[in-house]
Amino acid sequence: MTHLWIRAESRPNEERVGITPEGVKRLLGKGFRITVEESGTRCMPTDAFAKAGAEIAPEGSWTDAPHDAIIYGLKELPDDGTPLPHRHIMFGHAYKGQSAGARLLNRFVAGGGALYDLEYLVDQNGRRVAAFGYWAGYAGAAVSVLAWAAQQRGQVCPAVHTWKNSDAMLTDLRAALDGKTPKNALVIGALGRVGTGATDLCTALDIPVTQWDMAETAHGGPFPQILEHDLFFNCILARPGCPVFVPALAKAAARRLTVIGDIACDPQSDFSPIKVYDRETDWNHPVTRVHDAPPLDVMAIDNLPSLLPLESSQDFAGQMLPWLETLNTLGDGVWGRALATYNEHKPEVTT
């Protein structure tokens, strides 16, 4: 019997979950054992999971789960250095040279567990099978528009919070814009899910969008057109060979650009295409101001879909459920490929 343990998220401002009560019921019907931890912040109530038939465990008790349980969460674990003996499904952010990622991999090696990184859960063609991309793009564009609106008032973007749904978010954005609208926005990665979300948000606010994808960036740069837009949204993952879209010199260059939404958000990667900043932002401080006159703000929140936790959770859980149903074949298919990626990146055991 495959035992799937749904852990509570420990990160502040994280209300998402990777499975719905309906998904739990479906897995139980296929012979799974499901444990769901209690959570005071999850966007779906614990009672709903209990009514679906899940066993309920105290928040944070996954550390004492049976060693054959597969721990399923979304964002990072507490960075306490303890060995990790379980198999974990999560976004590890561990394979691109991040310092926190290296510590995480060492913990897996020390405990004998394994990481099935959701970012590297791919089909036979290398395409991700599930992603929060659309809602990351939508929410990232929204916060960037809030930053632009704040600039028009001579301010810096205020703290952000969860919205009940996308309609409520749009209502707040229109109020913040107060009749003013950016002249234009540029989306790189426009054909992907992230870029589609960013484009849809701009379209809903009547902001004209220039859409670029691989064809427009294949020459490798430079890309002076980016500086001619009010808003720029980076919606592609940082990978080896990724061109630089905004070099460090852009801060002091002549430009119309005043807000960068680095929705892909990987500033600590060696392959980051945005070179004007070096750290993530957060809900309390949504942007980093990297230049004052004219202003240039970078939005780089790394849990953007959490701003719309219910819609993004329902979307992602629906994408994931067919693959969770195959967890009894962890050595094959998408799970086998994810394990191979972990084995490729994990450090060697030293004695």
VOGU-3710 file (C-alpha; in Angstrom, 3 decimals, decimal comma):
1> mthlwiraes> 0,000/0,000/0,000  1,408/3,378/-1,018  1,303/5,814/1,903  1,122/9,478/0,875  1,627/11,985/3,697  0,441/15,549/2,995  2,491/17,848/5,201  1,436/21,296/6,391  3,439/24,103/4,834  5,780/25,764/7,327
11> rpneervgit> 6,667/28,798/5,252  4,955/32,069/6,232  2,234/33,234/3,824  1,868/29,793/2,280  -1,733/28,590/2,127  -1,532/26,309/-0,928  -1,846/22,534/-1,022  -1,023/20,059/-3,773  -4,121/17,884/-3,524  -7,828/18,513/-2,942
21> pegvkrllgk> -10,209/16,495/-0,744  -11,699/15,101/-3,948  -8,226/13,958/-4,993  -7,725/12,271/-1,621  -10,986/10,396/-2,055  -9,926/9,225/-5,498  -6,552/7,952/-4,278  -8,176/6,153/-1,360  -10,434/4,410/-3,844  -7,305/3,111/-5,595
31> gfritveesg> -5,908/1,589/-2,420  -3,668/4,388/-1,170  -3,212/5,261/2,473  -3,457/9,044/2,923  -2,401/11,110/5,919  -3,077/14,843/5,975  -1,531/17,097/8,591  -3,602/19,694/10,367  -2,969/23,267/9,267  -4,282/26,575/10,503
41> trcmptdafa> -3,495/28,339/7,246  -4,235/25,893/4,401  -6,763/27,260/1,910  -8,801/24,061/2,191  -10,086/23,056/5,636  -8,716/19,986/7,381  -12,280/18,802/8,030  -12,837/18,471/4,288  -9,882/16,077/4,027  -11,126/14,125/7,028
51> kagaeiapeg> -14,579/13,774/5,466  -12,901/12,492/2,311  -11,397/9,669/4,399  -7,860/10,860/5,120  -6,133/10,134/8,400  -5,392/13,408/10,206  -2,031/14,006/11,920  -0,670/16,964/13,915  1,001/19,764/12,008  4,690/19,114/11,430
61> swtdaphdai> 4,547/15,462/12,443  5,895/14,252/9,093  9,330/13,984/10,731  7,974/10,984/12,680  6,068/9,427/9,774  6,811/5,795/8,871  9,917/5,648/6,723  8,009/4,147/3,820  5,652/7,152/3,688  6,114/9,567/0,795
71> iyglkelpdd> 5,998/13,131/2,109  4,189/15,537/-0,221  4,458/19,290/0,188  5,143/22,339/-1,930  7,643/24,806/-0,515  10,809/24,403/1,506  11,261/22,426/4,699  12,500/24,044/7,914  16,217/24,635/7,305  17,366/22,965/10,522
81> gtplphrhim> 20,051/20,698/9,097  18,442/17,445/10,241  18,927/14,335/8,054  15,989/13,455/5,801  15,225/9,715/5,656  11,947/9,992/3,709  11,176/10,389/0,055  9,876/13,936/-0,464  7,816/15,424/-3,284  8,327/19,203/-3,253
91> fghaykgqsa> 9,913/22,176/-4,971  13,494/21,796/-3,784  15,194/24,662/-5,682  18,352/22,641/-5,280  19,854/21,979/-8,709  21,047/25,389/-9,897  23,780/26,175/-7,429  21,594/27,717/-4,710  23,253/27,624/-1,281  20,063/26,524/0,476
101> garllnrfva> 19,628/23,829/-2,150  23,070/22,413/-1,452  22,223/22,154/2,243  18,971/20,384/1,388  20,714/17,815/-0,798  23,244/17,125/1,934  20,388/16,437/4,338  18,927/13,872/1,951  22,285/12,178/1,565  22,762/12,127/5,342
111> gggalydley> 19,338/10,586/5,963  19,148/8,251/2,993  15,977/9,831/1,599  15,361/11,225/-1,870  13,956/14,336/-3,527  11,325/14,119/-6,249  11,492/17,747/-7,313  8,207/19,012/-8,733  10,069/21,342/-11,074  11,718/18,287/-12,655
121> lvdqngrrva> 8,675/16,051/-12,824  8,640/15,728/-16,619  7,216/13,536/-19,349  9,251/11,625/-21,931  9,678/14,833/-23,942  11,078/16,793/-20,999  7,905/18,833/-20,517  6,754/19,491/-16,953  3,591/17,592/-16,122  2,307/20,034/-13,496
131> afgywagyag> 3,078/23,640/-12,679  1,706/26,687/-10,909  2,902/28,697/-13,881  -0,300/30,370/-15,001  -1,132/31,771/-11,570  2,509/32,714/-10,937  2,395/34,793/-14,096  -0,961/36,307/-13,247  -0,045/37,228/-9,667  3,490/38,355/-10,583
141> aavsvlawaa> 2,136/40,733/-13,170  -0,412/41,982/-10,624  2,226/42,848/-8,009  4,372/44,502/-10,674  1,416/46,659/-11,723  0,940/47,610/-8,059  4,609/48,642/-7,987  4,128/50,806/-11,091  1,028/52,410/-9,568  2,966/53,188/-6,378
151> qqrgqvcpav> 5,713/54,848/-8,434  3,135/57,190/-9,955  2,437/58,385/-6,402  6,138/58,764/-5,627  6,045/55,656/-3,418  7,382/52,112/-3,278  5,066/49,128/-3,601  3,320/48,405/-0,290  2,996/44,987/1,320  0,749/42,480/-0,442
161> htwknsdaml> -1,614/39,822/0,896  -3,711/36,915/-0,292  -6,770/37,598/-2,381  -9,950/35,545/-2,174  -9,954/35,200/-5,951  -8,727/36,858/-9,132  -11,800/39,093/-9,395  -11,003/40,625/-6,004  -7,393/41,109/-7,112  -8,448/42,978/-10,252
171> tdlraaldgk> -10,758/45,224/-8,240  -7,851/46,245/-5,992  -5,531/46,801/-8,951  -7,975/49,117/-10,697  -8,348/51,110/-7,507  -4,560/51,416/-7,153  -4,143/52,543/-10,768  -6,799/55,216/-10,257  -7,332/55,740/-13,965  -3,634/55,641/-14,934
181> tpknalviga> -2,367/52,788/-17,107  1,140/51,737/-18,133  1,793/52,495/-21,790  3,060/49,002/-22,492  4,481/45,783/-21,082  6,820/43,159/-22,526  6,533/39,460/-21,702  9,395/37,077/-22,487  8,191/33,494/-22,438  4,790/34,574/-23,673
191> lgrvgtgatd> 3,875/31,186/-25,168  4,282/29,341/-21,874  1,911/29,038/-18,940  3,669/31,729/-16,910  3,712/34,163/-19,802  0,071/33,446/-20,582  -0,884/34,334/-17,020  1,079/37,594/-17,117  -0,439/38,492/-20,475  -3,969/37,735/-19,288
201> lctaldipvt> -3,548/39,986/-16,248  -2,347/42,860/-18,428  -5,156/42,295/-20,914  -7,729/42,401/-18,113  -6,368/45,852/-17,194  -6,152/47,098/-20,806  -2,335/47,244/-20,736  -0,904/46,657/-24,257  1,473/43,670/-24,278  4,458/42,881/-26,486
211> qwdmaetahg> 4,831/39,098/-26,535  8,230/37,496/-27,085  9,270/33,883/-26,973  12,142/31,793/-28,315  12,062/33,262/-31,820  12,563/36,815/-30,541  15,388/35,920/-28,137  17,259/33,311/-30,184  19,958/35,788/-31,307  21,173/36,005/-27,702
221> gpfpqilehd> 20,998/39,766/-27,208  21,432/42,503/-26,402  17,759/43,415/-26,103  17,426/47,219/-25,995  13,677/46,964/-26,704  13,123/45,791/-23,136  14,146/49,211/-21,852  11,500/50,847/-24,052  8,605/49,324/-22,081  7,095/50,467/-18,775
231> lffncilarp> 6,928/46,905/-17,483  9,013/43,830/-18,278  8,043/40,313/-17,191  10,628/37,523/-17,277  8,703/34,273/-17,534  11,395/31,756/-18,485  13,375/29,499/-16,195  17,066/30,195/-15,693  18,986/27,441/-17,467  22,469/27,025/-18,969
241> gcpvfvpala> 22,707/29,113/-22,131  19,947/31,516/-21,114  20,712/34,971/-22,558  20,974/38,055/-20,362  17,857/40,157/-20,827  18,676/42,987/-18,417  22,411/43,552/-17,786  23,684/45,337/-14,690  24,403/48,457/-16,745  20,692/48,862/-17,483
251> kaaarrltvi> 20,131/50,482/-14,082  21,818/53,704/-15,161  20,901/53,495/-18,854  18,385/55,713/-20,617  15,140/53,785/-20,322  11,390/53,926/-20,063  11,431/50,718/-17,997  10,680/51,256/-14,299  9,406/47,846/-13,122  10,813/44,380/-13,758
261> gdiacdpqsd> 8,664/41,450/-12,751  11,146/38,575/-12,517  8,392/36,019/-12,215  10,727/33,089/-12,869  12,657/34,439/-9,869  16,013/32,728/-9,619  18,411/35,581/-8,769  20,964/33,351/-7,051  21,358/31,094/-10,064  24,439/31,586/-12,218
271> fspikvydre> 22,073/31,544/-15,198  19,728/34,331/-14,095  18,893/36,599/-17,075  18,235/39,614/-14,821  21,539/41,045/-13,568  20,378/44,190/-11,751  19,540/42,456/-8,462  20,655/39,479/-6,373  17,946/38,503/-3,889  14,310/37,535/-3,718
281> tdwnhpvtrv> 11,642/39,896/-2,455  8,735/38,994/-0,196  5,170/39,925/0,682  6,176/42,605/3,155  8,662/44,157/0,718  7,450/43,136/-2,750  10,137/44,994/-4,695  13,799/45,852/-4,496  14,572/49,377/-5,684  17,823/49,050/-7,597
291> hdappldvma> 17,955/52,633/-8,945  16,348/55,862/-7,791  16,158/58,369/-10,643  14,388/57,261/-12,694  13,205/54,487/-10,396  13,766/50,837/-11,246  12,008/48,301/-9,048  12,388/44,520/-9,295  9,583/42,248/-8,124  10,964/38,777/-7,319
301> idnlpsllpl> 8,562/37,012/-4,964  9,175/33,269/-5,148  5,749/32,053/-3,996  3,531/34,197/-6,193  0,704/31,678/-6,701  0,173/31,796/-2,939  -1,390/35,224/-3,422  -4,312/33,368/-5,039  -4,092/30,186/-2,973  -7,432/28,571/-3,729
311> essqdfagqm> -7,459/29,004/-7,511  -3,803/28,049/-7,870  -4,166/24,988/-5,602  -7,204/23,696/-7,482  -5,407/24,115/-10,794  -2,162/22,456/-9,684  -3,885/19,618/-7,824  -5,874/18,781/-10,931  -2,671/18,557/-12,974  -0,913/16,432/-10,342
321> lpwletlntl> -3,612/13,890/-9,549  -3,058/11,574/-12,544  0,623/11,363/-11,658  -0,001/10,804/-7,965  -2,080/7,826/-9,022  1,110/6,272/-10,446  3,134/6,609/-7,229  3,121/2,826/-6,810  5,583/2,774/-9,741  8,114/5,239/-8,339
331> gdgvwgrala> 10,921/3,705/-10,352  9,260/4,360/-13,691  7,966/7,216/-15,829  7,874/10,730/-14,428  8,906/9,550/-10,966  11,841/7,569/-12,296  13,048/10,575/-14,243  12,724/12,797/-11,159  14,755/10,308/-9,114  17,415/10,138/-11,821
341> tynehkpevt> 17,676/13,939/-11,712  18,131/13,810/-7,947  20,812/11,123/-8,229  22,601/13,210/-10,853  22,780/16,263/-8,586  23,147/14,847/-5,096  26,616/15,179/-3,561  28,839/12,161/-3,106  28,865/10,492/0,279  32,146/11,253/2,059
351> t> 33,673/9,354/4,956
//
